[in-house]
Amino acid sequence: MCAVQFTFTVMSALIPHTILGNTFLLSASRCIFWEEERILIMSDLHLGKTGHFRKSGIAIPQAVFKEDMQRLVTQLQIFKPRQVIIIGDMFHSHDNKEHEFFLKWRQDFADIPIHLVKGNHDILKEAWYAKAGITINKCELAIGAFMFVHDFNDCAIPDKGYIFSGHIHPGVTVRGAGRQSLHFPCFYFGKEYAVLPAFSKFTGTYTIEPKAGESVFALVEQTLVQIK
């Protein structure tokens, strides 16, 4: 496990990050807004996961799902995106009641195109996605110099472009005085690719080990903290 010293250089609910001359606003609500294209980018919503657990007899409160959906609505209202890109694992498994709720929710935002780069959990039938007004990209989605994939290991690094990915639910462990340490989900930006945190809070994290020249923004309650 990697642990780094607490060195906070930026603390805010919204932080601009520049890549290839484009401005990406990182939101403490676990998503990114691409200013030039007016695109909202997120990954690993895992909608229906709590319903999946309840069907299996595990008492997960539906409030978890509702909170994720409310955060999504809030981000749409704040940024007013021209479209939404979801980098995989939008849904968690087979159809359940939470999927039905999403279909009703979708009617209120039917004018916003949603593009999904399918992840390993996106196993619903294509007819369901079509009914929900979701455009499917099976492997990747390219816009200008930027490529969107679920898992950066699944594609070749472009010569001049940059990759946005998800899948691993990145987290970082930071260490304070003595042996105290805390673990937070985070945005990770390497030289060739970025990894977004899971939009859903009902997920685990994979501890990353940032190297020199890489940027990490930890999600600490309602703020983003750049760690160096």
C-alpha positions as CSV (number, residue, x, y, z in Angstrom):
1,M,0.0,0.0,0.0
2,C,1.3,3.4,-0.9
3,A,1.2,6.2,1.7
4,V,2.2,9.8,1.0
5,Q,2.6,12.7,3.3
6,F,-0.2,15.2,3.7
7,T,0.7,18.2,1.4
8,F,-2.3,20.1,0.4
9,T,-1.8,22.5,-2.5
10,V,-5.4,23.0,-3.6
11,M,-8.7,22.5,-1.6
12,S,-11.9,23.2,-3.4
13,A,-15.2,21.6,-4.5
14,L,-14.2,22.4,-8.1
15,I,-10.7,22.4,-9.6
16,P,-9.7,23.1,-13.2
17,H,-7.1,20.7,-14.7
18,T,-5.6,21.4,-18.2
19,I,-4.8,18.6,-20.6
20,L,-3.6,19.2,-24.2
21,G,-4.8,22.8,-24.0
22,N,-8.3,21.8,-22.9
23,T,-9.8,22.6,-19.5
24,F,-11.4,19.9,-17.4
25,L,-13.3,20.9,-14.3
26,L,-12.9,18.2,-11.6
27,S,-15.9,18.1,-9.3
28,A,-16.0,16.8,-5.7
29,S,-19.2,15.0,-6.8
30,R,-16.9,12.5,-8.6
31,C,-17.2,13.7,-12.2
32,I,-15.5,15.9,-14.8
33,F,-16.8,18.7,-17.0
34,W,-15.0,19.3,-20.3
35,E,-15.4,23.0,-20.8
36,E,-14.6,23.3,-24.5
37,E,-17.0,20.5,-25.5
38,R,-19.5,21.0,-22.7
39,I,-19.4,17.3,-21.9
40,L,-20.0,15.8,-18.5
41,I,-17.7,12.7,-17.9
42,M,-18.1,10.1,-15.2
43,S,-17.5,6.4,-14.6
44,D,-18.7,3.5,-12.6
45,L,-22.1,4.5,-11.5
46,H,-23.1,0.9,-10.9
47,L,-26.8,1.8,-10.9
48,G,-28.9,-1.1,-9.6
49,K,-26.1,-2.5,-7.4
50,T,-28.0,-1.9,-4.2
51,G,-31.1,-3.5,-5.7
52,H,-28.9,-6.5,-6.9
53,F,-27.8,-7.0,-3.3
54,R,-31.3,-6.7,-1.9
55,K,-32.5,-9.4,-4.4
56,S,-29.8,-11.6,-2.9
57,G,-31.1,-11.1,0.6
58,I,-28.6,-8.5,1.7
59,A,-30.3,-5.5,3.3
60,I,-28.7,-2.5,1.5
61,P,-30.8,0.7,2.0
62,Q,-32.2,2.2,-1.3
63,A,-31.1,5.6,0.0
64,V,-27.6,4.8,-1.4
65,F,-29.0,4.6,-4.9
66,K,-31.2,7.7,-4.4
67,E,-28.2,9.7,-3.2
68,D,-26.2,8.8,-6.2
69,M,-29.1,9.8,-8.5
70,Q,-29.5,13.1,-6.7
71,R,-25.8,13.9,-7.2
72,L,-26.2,13.1,-10.9
73,V,-29.2,15.5,-11.2
74,T,-27.3,18.2,-9.3
75,Q,-24.3,17.9,-11.7
76,L,-26.6,18.1,-14.7
77,Q,-28.3,21.2,-13.3
78,I,-25.0,22.9,-12.5
79,F,-23.0,22.2,-15.7
80,K,-25.9,22.0,-18.2
81,P,-23.9,19.7,-20.4
82,R,-24.4,19.2,-24.1
83,Q,-23.9,15.5,-23.6
84,V,-22.8,13.0,-21.0
85,I,-20.1,10.3,-21.4
86,I,-20.1,7.4,-19.0
87,I,-16.8,5.4,-19.1
88,G,-18.2,2.0,-18.3
89,D,-20.2,0.2,-15.6
90,M,-23.1,2.5,-15.7
91,F,-25.2,-0.4,-14.5
92,H,-24.2,-3.2,-12.2
93,S,-26.0,-6.3,-13.4
94,H,-29.3,-7.6,-14.6
95,D,-32.5,-5.5,-14.6
96,N,-34.1,-4.7,-11.3
97,K,-36.5,-2.1,-9.8
98,E,-33.7,0.5,-9.7
99,H,-33.4,0.2,-13.5
100,E,-37.1,0.9,-13.8
101,F,-36.6,4.1,-11.7
102,F,-33.8,5.1,-14.0
103,L,-36.1,4.9,-17.0
104,K,-38.6,7.2,-15.3
105,W,-35.8,9.6,-14.4
106,R,-34.5,9.5,-18.0
107,Q,-37.7,11.0,-19.2
108,D,-37.0,14.2,-17.4
109,F,-33.6,14.5,-19.1
110,A,-34.4,13.0,-22.5
111,D,-32.9,15.9,-24.3
112,I,-29.4,15.2,-23.0
113,P,-27.5,12.5,-25.1
114,I,-25.9,9.9,-23.0
115,H,-23.0,7.9,-24.5
116,L,-21.9,4.8,-22.7
117,V,-18.5,3.0,-23.3
118,K,-19.5,-0.4,-22.1
119,G,-17.8,-1.9,-19.0
120,N,-17.6,-5.4,-17.7
121,H,-20.8,-4.9,-15.6
122,D,-22.9,-3.5,-18.5
123,I,-24.6,-6.7,-19.4
124,L,-28.2,-5.5,-20.1
125,K,-29.6,-6.2,-23.5
126,E,-29.0,-3.6,-26.2
127,A,-32.8,-3.1,-26.6
128,W,-32.9,-1.9,-23.0
129,Y,-30.2,0.7,-23.6
130,A,-32.1,1.8,-26.7
131,K,-35.2,2.2,-24.7
132,A,-33.3,4.3,-22.2
133,G,-31.9,6.6,-24.9
134,I,-28.3,5.5,-24.3
135,T,-25.9,5.3,-27.2
136,I,-23.5,2.3,-26.8
137,N,-19.8,2.3,-27.6
138,K,-18.5,-1.2,-27.1
139,C,-14.8,-0.6,-26.8
140,E,-13.9,3.1,-27.0
141,L,-15.1,6.6,-27.9
142,A,-12.8,9.1,-29.5
143,I,-13.4,12.9,-29.6
144,G,-10.6,14.9,-31.0
145,A,-7.3,14.0,-29.3
146,F,-9.1,12.3,-26.4
147,M,-10.1,8.7,-26.1
148,F,-12.6,7.3,-23.5
149,V,-12.3,3.6,-22.5
150,H,-13.5,1.7,-19.5
151,D,-10.1,0.1,-18.7
152,F,-6.9,1.8,-20.0
153,N,-5.3,-1.7,-20.2
154,D,-7.7,-2.6,-23.0
155,C,-6.3,-0.1,-25.6
156,A,-3.1,1.1,-27.0
157,I,-1.8,4.4,-25.8
158,P,-2.3,7.0,-28.6
159,D,0.8,8.7,-30.0
160,K,-0.5,12.3,-29.5
161,G,-3.7,11.8,-27.6
162,Y,-4.9,11.2,-24.0
163,I,-7.0,8.5,-22.5
164,F,-9.8,8.8,-19.8
165,S,-10.7,5.6,-18.1
166,G,-12.4,4.2,-15.0
167,H,-12.8,0.6,-13.9
168,I,-10.4,0.3,-10.9
169,H,-12.0,2.9,-8.6
170,P,-8.7,4.6,-7.7
171,G,-7.9,5.5,-4.1
172,V,-4.9,7.0,-2.3
173,T,-3.7,6.5,1.2
174,V,-2.2,9.6,2.9
175,R,-0.2,9.6,6.0
176,G,0.0,12.3,8.7
177,A,2.1,12.6,11.8
178,G,3.2,9.3,13.4
179,R,1.5,6.3,12.0
180,Q,-1.8,7.9,11.3
181,S,-3.2,7.4,7.8
182,L,-6.4,7.9,5.9
183,H,-7.7,6.5,2.6
184,F,-9.7,8.4,0.0
185,P,-11.1,7.9,-3.5
186,C,-9.3,10.1,-6.0
187,F,-8.8,11.3,-9.5
188,Y,-5.6,10.2,-11.0
189,F,-3.8,11.9,-13.9
190,G,-0.7,10.3,-15.5
191,K,1.2,11.4,-18.5
192,E,-0.8,9.3,-20.9
193,Y,-4.1,8.5,-19.2
194,A,-6.4,9.5,-16.4
195,V,-8.5,7.3,-14.1
196,L,-11.8,8.6,-12.7
197,P,-13.1,7.7,-9.3
198,A,-16.3,5.6,-9.1
199,F,-19.3,8.0,-9.2
200,S,-21.2,5.6,-6.9
201,K,-20.2,5.7,-3.3
202,F,-21.2,2.1,-2.9
203,T,-17.9,0.7,-4.3
204,G,-14.5,-0.2,-3.0
205,T,-11.2,1.4,-4.1
206,Y,-7.9,0.2,-5.5
207,T,-4.9,1.9,-4.0
208,I,-2.7,3.6,-6.6
209,E,0.9,4.6,-6.2
210,P,1.4,8.0,-7.9
211,K,4.9,8.8,-9.3
212,A,6.7,12.0,-9.9
213,G,5.0,14.2,-12.5
214,E,1.6,12.6,-11.9
215,S,-1.4,14.4,-10.4
216,V,-3.7,13.1,-7.7
217,F,-6.8,14.8,-6.4
218,A,-8.3,13.1,-3.3
219,L,-12.0,13.3,-2.5
220,V,-12.2,14.4,1.1
221,E,-15.9,14.8,2.1
222,Q,-17.2,17.6,-0.1
223,T,-13.9,18.9,-1.3
224,L,-11.0,18.0,-3.7
225,V,-7.5,18.0,-2.3
226,Q,-4.5,18.0,-4.6
227,I,-1.9,15.8,-3.0
228,K,1.8,16.1,-3.6
